[in-house]
Amino acid sequence: MTTVGAYEAKTHLPRLIRAAERGETVIITRHGKPVAQLGPVQDQQRQEIAEVMERMAALRRRLPKVSIEEILAWRHEGHKY
């Protein structure tokens, strides 16, 4: 992870974007305090997907088990034959 000041980030933005494309994360600071993060989009999307999948798995663990027969019955519920 690289840290650069805001002025340097503005001056060298194309170089920082290339670094992000290579998978690097760059922290941008103003007066020594971190204010922004530049990094590959794909990593953030993967992290969000992993978080959603974990929440879904936790929800499934809390719900009662359902048999295939129940699922098939629900599929036909309300149908007029």
Residue pairs with C-beta under 8 A, 6 or more apart in sequence:
1 24
1 25
1 26
1 27
2 19
2 24
2 25
2 26
2 27
3 26
3 27
3 28
3 29
3 34
4 12
4 16
4 26
4 27
4 28
4 29
5 28
5 29
5 30
6 28
6 29
6 30
6 35
9 16
9 26
9 28
9 36
9 38
16 26
16 38
17 38
19 26
20 26
20 38
20 39
20 40
21 40
23 40
23 43
24 39
24 40
25 37
25 38
25 39
25 40
25 43
26 37
26 38
26 39
27 34
27 36
27 37
27 38
28 34
28 35
28 36
28 37
28 38
29 35
